[in-house]
Amino acid sequence: MKSKNINYILFISIALIAVSGCVAEKSDGSAVVPKDNLPAGFSLLAVKTASTQGVNITEEIEDFYGAEDIGPANATVGIYKWGEPGESYDAKVTLIALEDVENAETAISNYRSLPEFKNPPYKGIDRFSTAVVNGHEVTEIRDAVGGNSLRYLYLWNNGGTVVLVEGNGDRSRSLELASATGL
């Protein structure tokens, strides 16, 4: 009888460990990093979290720390290939879970205040604009890459979660990647 009880306890313990592992994976934000049904040309290369070996997630999101404190942050970064390796840059989706909406808005303000965003990417091109992603008005950031190309970034918050999508030079595909977050 004792061995039967021990087996039940062992089974329940293993089940609880498995469930807690699933919950931990979802609580780090990785469940909402787009993995499937990506826009044409995009493929997921890697997902970085605080538990990824060799990754300092704080360094990955250092641009969100600035003059104002954002509190504790839990981040996930999805890295996507969209062009030829070695010839094009990677696209990224960064999700930062913060304590509340105020900290999320502060993180966005810190990011928008980066020195490289003080001037337009090219003469006659505005740095910031707006777009709509999943029903949210978001900030579109135009970043200079290469000789005279633009890269489209989308920045917004959904409650206490900050979303930064660093797309490519195709505005519509970059917006599709942003929409794939579901946020």
N, C-alpha and C positions, 0 to 999 in steps of 0.2 A: 504494500500500500504506500509506503514511504517513497519508493522509487517512482510510482505513478504521480504522486504529488510533486516530486522534484522535476519530473519531465514537464508537467503543466507549468510550473513556475519558470523553468528554463524556456519553454515555448513562448510564454507571455513576455518574458524579458527580451527575447530576441525580437519579437513583434514590436515591442515598445521602442527598442533601439532603432529598428528599421523605420518606424513612423517618425521618430524624432529627427532622423537624418533627412527625411523628405521635407519636414517642416523647416529645418534649418536651411535647406537648399532654397526653398521658396522665400524665406524671410530675408535672404540676402539680395533679393531683387532679380536673381537670374531667371526666374520664371517669365518675366516680362521683356527680357532682351529678345528681340526678334530672332527666331531660329529657323522657322519654316515660312513658306509662302513669301519669300523675299522678292523684291522687285527684280526684274530681268537684269542679269549681269552681276548681282550681288551674291556672295556666298560667305557664310560664317567661317572664320578662321579660328577664333579663340574667344573664350569668355574669361575675363579676369575678375576675381573677387579678393577680399582680404585673406581668404584661405588658399589662394593660388601660390604655390611654392615659388619663391624668388620675386614676388611682386609686392611692392610697397604701395598699397592702394591710396594712401594719403598723397604720395607723389603723383599718382595718376590724376588726382582731382585738385592739385595744388592751385590751379587757376581760379578756383571757387573760394579760396581763402583770401582775404584781403583786409581792407581797413576795418570792416565790420565782422564780428564773430558769427559763425554759422552753427556753433554747437557741434555735438557729435554727429558723425556722418557714416553711413554704411553705403558703399558704392559697388556697382557692377559695371564693367566695361565690355561691350561686345565689339570685336574687331572683325571687319568684313573686307574681303577682296572684291574688287569690282573691275579691275583692269588687268593688264599684264604684269606679273610679278617683276619687280625691278624697274618698271617703266612708269608705274602710277603709285600714288599714295593710298594707304588704307582708309576706308571709311570707318567711323566709330559711332556707337551708341553708348552714351554714359548715363547711367541712372544713379541718382544720389538720394537716398532716403534720409530725411532730416526729421527733427522732432516735431516741427510744425510749419505752417504756411509762412509765418514771418521769417523763419530761418531759411526757407526755400527762396523767398523773395530777396533776402539779403545775399544769398549765394549767387543769384542771378545778377544782382547789382554789382557784386564784386567782379564777376566774370566780364560783364559789359564794360567795366572800368579799366580793363587791361590796357597798358600803354600802347600795344600794337593796334588797338581799336580807336585811338584818338584821331587818326587821319583816315581819309577814304582809301580803299584799296588801290584805286586808280583815279586819275583826274576825271571828273564827271560822273563817277559811280558812287552812289551813297553807300556807306558802310552798313547801316541798319535800315530795315524795312519790316513789314509785317506780312504774315501769311496765316492761313488757317490749316490746322492739323487736327483731325478727329474732333472738329467742332470747337477747338480752342484757338483763340488768336495768339500767335506765337511771334517771337522775334526772329526775323531772318537776318543772318549776318553774312555778309559777302567778304570772303577772304581771298587775298591774292595768292596764286600758286603759279610757279613757272614764270614764263615771260610776260604774258598778258591774259592769263586764264583766271577764272573765278572758281571758287569752291563755295558751296552753299551749306551753311550751318543753321540749325534750327534750335532755339532755346526757349523753354517754358517750364512751368511747374504745374503739376496736377496734385493739389493739396500740398503735402510736405515732401513730395518727390520732385526733384529737379531732373529735367530731361535735356540732354544735349545730343543732337544728331549732327555729326560731321560727315556730310555727304560728299558728292563729287561735283564735277563741273556741269552736270545735267540737272537743272532745277527740278524738273518733273520727277525724275528718278530719286533725287534726294528727298523730295516731299513724300514720295511713296515709301521710302525707308523710314522716314519720320512717322508716317501713318501706321506702319507695321508694328510700332511699339504698342498700339492700342491705348495709349495714354493721351 
